[in-house]
């Protein structure tokens, strides 16, 4: 009898607060697939963790906001990340950048970067346009790499997102659905191999 590995915990979210966000829909689908493939996902909605625009004076006066501390605790409990990154004007969203800016701030003697170092992430995107948000993926990769996260090479950019999802929430394209499964499986397998 062999010991089964403990399922890796993966924090899943989208860089959008909009209720009907295509990227939030893609993140929820990814969380479902991670669970089906043997991981332990936690889907969160950044709308539930509002943060002020990062301001060093505010930080010096009041410390980290409670929602930043809550997100830090969540991140500390997970070994992996799956982020669905929308694209605004060819860039990542202010919400996503601001959230990461707050999370990387030092707290009680601990570097915020320490929270991210050793984590493994996968990135996906969806967009109503023809490129599927692919420009944001290059930038979120760069940002995550800058703070010590290993980002898997596989990625998915879902173009024409208004027509890309079936009524049950899955991707209408079998090829895209298989690609998402491949990304989720690779993230799980990588974390298991690393002993996360």
N, C-alpha and C positions, 0 to 999 in steps of 0.2 A: 504494500500500500504506500503510495507516494503522497507527500504533503502537497496540497494544492497551494499555489502562491496566493497571498492576500491580494484581493483586487485593488489596484491603484486608485486613489481618489483623484478626481479630475474636476477642477472648477471651470464651469462653462458660462460664458456671458457674451453679450453683444455690446458693441460700442455705440448703442443707440438707446434712447429712452422712449422713443415713439412706440405707442401701443401696438400699431400694426406694422412695425418695422420688419422688412424682409430678413434682415440680419438676425433679429430676435427669433424669427420663425426658423431660420437656418440653425441657430444655436440650440433651440429647443429640440429640433430634429437630431442634431449631433448628440445631445445629451441622451436622447432615447436610444440612439444607435450604440453609444458607449456602454450603456447599461445592457443592451441586448448582446453585446460582444464580450461581456465579462468584466467591464470596468465599473467603478462606482462614481457616477457623476453627481455634481451638485450644480443645478442651473440656478443662476441668480439674475435678477433684473436690476441694472444699475439705476433704474428709476426709483427703486426702493432705498437707494443709498445716496441721496443728493448731497453734493459737496459744493462749497463756495469755490470760486475761481482761486487757484493757488496764489497766495500772497504771503511773502516772507514776514511782513509786519503782523499780519493776522496770526501766523504761526507763532511768532515770538511772543505775542500778547496772550494767546489763548491755547497754544499747543495744537495738537492734531484734533480735527473735528471727530465727534463720536462715530460718525459713519466711516471715516477713514480707519479708525481703530477697529471697528467691526469687520471691515474688509480685510484688514491685516490679520485678524484672528482667523477668518475664513481661509485666507491664503496659506497661513501657517499649517492648516490641517490638510492641505492638498499637495500632492506631489506634481501634478500636471495641470496644464491650462489648455483650454480650447477657446479661442477668441474669434468671434465673427465680427469683422471690421468693415463697417460701412465706409463709403468714400464721399467726402464732401470736397468739391472742387479739386479733385485729384489728390486729396490728402486724407489722413485719418481724422476722425471727428474730434472736436474740442472736448467732448465728454470723455472719450477714451484717453486722450493725452492728459487731461486734468486729473482723472482718476489715478493714472499711473504716477503722475507727479506727486500727488499726496501720499501714495503708498510707498514711494521711495524716500520719503523724508525720515531722518533719524528719530527714534523714540526711546526714551528711557535708557540711553546708552547703546542701543542697538541701531546699526545702520539699516535703513530701509532697503538697501541693496541686498543685504543678507537674506531677506525674505525671498528674493527672486533667484539668487544664485543656486545652481543645481536643479532648478525646475526645468521641465521639458514642456514645450508648447507646440500646438498645431494651430494654424490660422486658416480661416475661410472667409469668404465675402459673398455678398449678393448685391445686385444693383439693377435698377430698371433699364440701364443703358446696355450697350453692346459689349462692354469690356468686363462687366461683372464685378467691378470694384477692384480690379487687379492692381491698380496703382497704389491703393491703400495697403495691399499685402506686402509690397516691397518696403513700405515705410514702417509698418508695425513690426516687420522682421528686424529692421534696423534698430528700432527703439528697444525691442525685447533683447536683442543681442547686446546692445549697449549696457543693459542692466544685469547681464549675466545669465539670461535664459537661453537654453539650447532650443532652437526652433527647427522642427522637422522639415525636410525639403519638400515634402508633399504639400500641396495646397489645392483649394478649390475656389474658383470664381464663377458664380452663377449669374450669367447674363440674362437680361429680359425677365427679371425676377417676378414680375406681375403674372407671367404665364408659366413660371417654372415649377410651381408647387401644385400637387394634386389636392383634392378635397380633404384627404386624410392627413395632409401635412407632409407627406413624402415628396421627393423630387420626381417630377414627371418623366425626366430622362433617366432611363436605366443606367446609362453610362455615368451620369453625375451621381446617382444614388450609389453605384458601386465605388466610385471614387471617394465619396464621403465615408463609406464603410472601410475602405482601404486606409484612409487617413486615421479614422478612429481606432482601427485595429493596430496600426503601426504605433500610435501613441500609447496604447495599452501595453503592447508587447515591449516597447522600448522601456517603459517604466518598470515592467516586471523584470526585464533583464538587468536593469540598474539596481534592482532590489529596493525600489521606492516603497 
